Amino acid sequence: QVQLVESGGGLVQAGGSLRLSCAASGTIFSIFNMGWYRQTPGKQRELVALITRTSSTNYADSMKGRFTISRDNAKNTVYLQMNSLKPEDTAVYYCQAQIVTSYGSRLNDYWGRGTQVTVSS
């Protein structure tokens, strides 16, 4: 059993900042890529940022320069620092991780339940 639990969402004014956290727990042998995605009603879930086990990062174009993804492998936790937030950043933000639960087992994707971020104008 693996759980991903996000925290840190909330209401913020435009131009403000928030820091999201996502902790993975349970039966974990190794975590590979971790990422953040977001979704608004009626739209597909979209990539925000990805980070590899060795901390190489990739961002969606609209987030470059404003968002920073990082991870703490010792804590099985990934973070998303969001600065200069805009009303269009309003969405439910989901954490995702590629996890192997035991030696030799397959790599599976796991998702958190999401955390709401609302940016007021």
C-alpha positions in Angstrom: 0.0 0.0 0.0 1.3 3.4 -1.0 -0.2 6.8 -0.2 0.6 10.2 -1.5 -0.7 13.1 0.6 -0.5 16.7 -0.6 -0.6 19.7 1.6 -0.1 23.4 1.4 -2.9 24.5 -0.9 -5.2 27.4 -0.1 -6.4 30.9 -1.1 -3.9 33.5 -2.0 -4.0 36.9 -3.8 -2.5 37.4 -7.2 1.2 37.9 -7.0 1.5 35.8 -3.8 3.2 32.5 -3.1 2.3 29.1 -1.9 4.4 26.0 -1.2 2.9 22.6 -1.8 4.2 19.4 -0.3 3.6 15.8 -1.1 4.7 13.0 1.1 4.8 9.3 -0.1 4.3 6.6 2.6 3.7 2.9 2.8 5.6 0.0 1.2 8.2 1.8 -0.8 11.4 0.3 -2.2 12.4 3.2 -4.5 10.9 6.3 -6.0 11.8 7.5 -9.5 10.2 10.5 -11.1 7.9 12.7 -9.1 5.7 15.4 -10.4 3.0 17.9 -10.0 -0.1 18.2 -12.3 -3.1 20.4 -12.1 -6.7 20.3 -13.3 -9.5 22.7 -13.6 -13.2 21.8 -14.2 -13.9 20.7 -17.8 -10.2 20.5 -18.7 -7.7 17.7 -18.9 -5.1 17.3 -16.2 -1.9 19.1 -17.3 1.7 18.8 -16.3 3.1 21.5 -14.0 6.6 20.1 -13.3 8.6 16.9 -13.1 11.7 16.0 -11.1 13.9 12.9 -11.5 15.5 10.9 -8.7 18.7 12.9 -9.4 16.8 16.2 -9.3 16.8 17.0 -13.0 13.7 19.1 -13.6 11.2 19.9 -16.4 8.5 22.5 -16.4 5.5 23.4 -18.4 6.3 26.6 -20.3 3.7 28.8 -18.4 5.3 27.8 -15.1 9.0 28.4 -16.0 10.5 31.1 -13.8 7.6 31.2 -11.4 7.4 27.6 -10.0 10.2 25.5 -8.6 10.0 21.8 -8.0 12.3 20.0 -5.5 12.5 16.8 -3.6 13.9 15.3 -0.4 14.6 11.6 -1.1 15.2 10.9 2.6 11.7 12.0 3.3 10.1 10.7 0.2 8.7 14.1 -0.3 8.3 16.4 -3.3 7.7 20.2 -3.1 6.4 22.9 -5.4 7.2 26.5 -4.6 4.8 28.7 -6.5 5.6 32.4 -6.8 4.0 35.3 -8.7 0.7 33.4 -8.7 -2.0 34.4 -11.2 -5.7 33.8 -11.2 -5.3 31.3 -14.1 -3.1 29.1 -11.7 -6.3 28.3 -9.8 -6.8 24.5 -10.0 -6.6 21.3 -8.0 -2.9 20.3 -7.9 -2.1 16.6 -7.8 1.1 14.9 -6.8 2.4 11.9 -8.8 5.2 9.5 -8.2 6.7 6.5 -10.0 7.3 3.9 -7.2 8.7 0.4 -7.0 7.3 -1.2 -3.9 9.7 -4.1 -3.6 12.9 -5.4 -5.2 12.2 -6.7 -8.7 8.6 -5.5 -8.8 7.2 -3.3 -11.5 7.2 0.5 -11.6 3.8 1.9 -11.0 2.3 5.4 -11.0 0.7 6.7 -7.9 -1.4 9.8 -7.4 -2.4 11.9 -4.5 -6.0 13.1 -4.0 -5.2 16.7 -4.8 -5.1 20.0 -3.1 -7.0 23.1 -4.1 -5.1 26.3 -5.0 -7.2 29.4 -5.5 -5.7 32.7 -6.7 -7.9 35.7 -6.3 -7.5 38.8 -8.5 
